[in-house]
């Protein structure tokens, strides 16, 4: 009979706790670490391990002596495993690193990412919370914590994270949108509606559990507290001039994929608000969502019957309508938020899709001033210059971006930048430069497009010339 890993983990945890009480930190860490390895989804095991690691280093906030040097190889393992998406290996390497320095925010975030990918939600939230506490100005850690909390259904906490993101960057459009979208979800969480199949099939919540029972007969779903939809409709009847109730109801419909009802309710909110631009943006976002859904359905139909010319034309037409509408929306938002470089980047990307590279270039040049998206922008700018028959300028953008792209976080962007730099270098007759870039591509992704064939062809032609 195979040993019960849960029992072994529990025994190890007990031994760890006993060792910690005696301040035998190394043995305690070994025992707690064994518990984590055996049952990696137990958040208590990880919390206890982290607390013991901190005690070992006297809460010095730095970890072991020369921790940075000791972590070099571990961080290399994490990088390689992340690129391969072998999350168990990422998890193990991150835990190894946290034994050296439990206060490293990126190691805590790496552990959290691995747990999220493995489906260990509580452990992911624990890791991201530590990363945020250790690096409170990191929008990336806050953003990932917010998403992890949303996955767990902790909508109110997720909203707080997005509010922190927004406080750090008032021009962050995703944070603005997320705060609005999660408001209704937060109300649902508080009311106990989240596990219901629909607003008409709500489970008994804390409010109802505390009410005295008047009868054993089923209660109407239209009573207060029984249906969030009915409650919001009642609030609208009570305060028909309050746009917030319309917005909450519209977001509820949106979450339940009742997009037509959501659109109608958003339109009412817009009317009540007197044309408030913030509400108008929510209407536009929903209209784009509806168009994207329709396009996805059309593409499915076209893929299912590739010989049906009408289906192909319908999908093509909807794609053109969507891109036109997106450009229209982003043009207005760029005008409204001229300091928001992300909006300029998104508008430029749409111009690129329709071949309007000359319009995209000035937008990208401005957006390149935003360090958060600079590398993506520079790669896009290189594509535009190349399309506009300016290969020297194109190559300059790719080579400017490449040194700053983190291969651990964005390996595909780095591979694309090297590949495009190789292609342009070939066109310019810079064969050695092209060969170097293609070599970097296949070091990242051996099967990336035709990079290997191009490299072999260049090497062969050099060999032929030398012979």
Residue pairs with C-beta under 8 A, 6 or more apart in sequence:
5 38
5 39
6 38
6 39
8 34
8 38
9 34
9 35
9 38
9 39
9 42
9 45
10 35
12 31
12 32
12 34
12 35
12 38
13 31
13 32
13 35
13 45
13 48
15 27
15 31
16 27
16 28
16 29
16 30
16 31
16 32
16 35
16 48
16 49
16 52
17 28
17 48
19 25
19 27
19 28
19 31
20 28
20 48
20 52
20 55
23 55
25 52
25 55
25 56
26 56
28 52
29 49
29 52
29 53
29 56
29 99
32 45
32 48
32 49
32 52
33 49
33 95
33 99
35 42
35 45
35 48
35 49
36 42
36 45
36 46
36 49
36 95
37 92
37 95
39 45
40 91
40 115
40 118
40 120
40 123
41 115
41 118
41 119
41 120
41 122
41 123
42 123
43 120
43 122
43 123
43 126
46 111
46 123
46 126
46 127
47 126
49 95
50 98
50 102
50 130
53 98
53 99
53 102
54 102
54 103
57 63
57 64
57 102
61 103
62 101
62 103
63 100
63 101
63 102
63 103
63 104
64 70
64 100
64 101
67 100
67 101
67 104
70 100
71 97
71 100
71 101
71 104
71 107
74 93
74 96
74 97
74 100
75 97
75 106
75 107
77 89
77 93
77 96
78 90
78 93
78 94
78 97
78 107
78 110
78 408
79 407
79 408
81 87
81 89
81 90
81 93
82 90
82 110
82 113
82 408
83 407
83 408
83 411
83 444
85 117
87 113
87 114
87 117
87 118
88 114
88 118
90 110
90 111
90 113
90 114
90 117
91 111
91 114
91 115
91 118
93 110
94 107
94 108
94 110
94 111
94 114
95 111
97 104
97 107
97 110
98 104
98 107
98 108
98 111
101 107
102 108
103 134
104 134
105 130
105 131
105 134
105 135
105 138
105 141
106 131
108 127
108 128
108 130
108 131
108 134
109 127
109 128
109 131
109 140
109 141
109 144
111 123
111 127
112 123
112 124
112 125
112 126
112 127
112 128
112 130
112 131
112 144
112 148
113 124
113 127
113 144
115 121
115 123
115 124
115 127
116 124
116 144
116 148
116 151
121 148
121 151
121 152
122 152
124 148
125 145
125 148
125 149
125 152
125 154
128 141
128 144
128 145
128 148
129 145
131 138
131 141
131 144
131 145
132 138
132 141
132 142
132 145
132 161
135 141
136 164
137 168
139 165
139 168
139 169
139 172
139 372
142 161
142 162
142 164
142 165
142 168
143 161
143 165
143 174
145 161
146 158
146 161
146 162
146 165
146 178
147 158
149 155
149 157
149 158
149 161
150 158
150 182
150 185
153 189
153 194
154 189
155 182
155 185
155 186
155 188
155 189
156 186
156 189
156 190
158 178
158 182
159 178
159 179
159 182
159 183
159 186
162 175
162 178
162 179
162 182
163 175
163 179
165 172
165 174
165 175
166 172
166 175
166 176
166 179
169 175
171 337
171 339
171 340
171 341
171 342
172 342
173 333
173 337
173 340
173 342
173 343
177 285
180 247
180 251
180 282
181 251
181 254
181 255
183 247
183 248
183 251
184 228
184 248
184 249
184 251
184 252
184 255
185 194
185 251
185 255
187 228
187 248
188 194
188 228
188 252
188 255
191 205
191 207
191 225
191 228
191 231
192 202
192 203
192 204
192 205
192 206
192 207
193 199
193 202
193 203
193 205
193 227
193 228
195 203
196 202
196 203
198 256
199 227
199 228
199 229
199 230
199 252
199 256
200 221
200 227
200 229
202 221
202 226
202 227
202 228
205 225
207 225
208 219
208 225
208 226
219 226
220 226
221 227
221 230
222 230
223 230
224 231
224 234
225 231
228 252
229 249
229 252
232 245
232 248
232 249
232 252
233 249
235 242
235 245
236 242
236 245
236 246
236 249
239 245
240 272
241 272
242 272
243 269
243 272
243 273
243 276
243 279
246 265
246 266
246 268
246 269
246 272
247 266
247 269
247 279
247 282
249 265
250 261
250 262
250 263
250 265
250 266
250 269
250 282
250 286
251 262
253 259
253 261
253 262
253 265
254 262
254 286
254 289
259 286
259 289
259 290
259 293
262 286
263 283
263 286
263 287
263 290
266 279
266 282
266 283
266 286
267 283
269 279
269 282
270 276
270 279
270 280
270 283
273 279
277 336
281 333
284 329
287 325
288 322
288 325
288 326
288 329
291 318
291 321
291 322
291 325
292 322
294 318
295 315
295 318
295 319
295 322
298 311
298 314
298 315
298 318
299 315
301 308
301 311
301 314
301 315
302 308
302 311
302 312
302 314
302 315
305 311
306 312
323 350
323 353
323 354
326 350
327 347
327 350
327 351
327 354
330 343
330 346
330 347
330 350
331 347
333 340
333 343
333 347
334 340
334 343
334 344
334 347
334 363
337 343
341 366
341 367
341 369
341 370
341 373
342 367
342 370
342 372
342 373
344 363
344 364
344 366
344 367
345 363
345 364
345 367
345 370
345 373
345 376
345 377
345 380
347 363
348 359
348 360
348 361
348 363
348 364
348 367
348 377
348 380
348 384
349 360
349 380
351 357
351 359
351 360
351 363
352 360
352 380
352 383
352 384
355 387
357 383
357 384
357 387
357 388
358 388
360 380
360 384
361 381
361 384
361 385
361 388
364 377
364 380
364 381
364 384
365 381
367 373
367 377
368 374
368 377
368 378
368 381
370 377
374 401
374 404
375 401
375 404
375 405
375 410
375 413
375 417
376 413
378 397
378 398
378 400
378 401
379 397
379 398
379 401
379 413
379 416
379 417
379 420
381 397
382 393
382 394
382 395
382 396
382 397
382 398
382 401
382 417
382 420
382 421
382 424
383 394
383 420
384 394
385 391
385 393
385 394
385 397
386 394
386 420
386 424
391 424
391 427
391 428
392 428
394 420
394 424
395 421
395 424
395 425
395 428
398 417
398 418
398 420
398 421
398 424
399 421
401 417
402 414
402 417
402 418
402 421
405 413
405 414
405 417
406 414
407 414
407 444
411 444
411 445
412 445
414 440
414 444
415 441
415 444
415 445
415 448
415 451
418 437
418 438
418 440
418 441
418 444
419 437
419 438
419 441
419 448
419 449
419 451
421 433
421 434
421 437
422 433
422 434
422 435
422 437
422 438
422 441
422 451
422 454
423 434
423 454
425 431
425 433
425 434
425 437
426 434
426 454
426 458
431 458
431 461
431 462
434 454
434 458
435 455
435 458
435 459
435 462
438 451
438 452
438 454
438 455
438 458
439 455
441 448
441 451
441 455
442 448
442 451
442 452
442 455
446 452
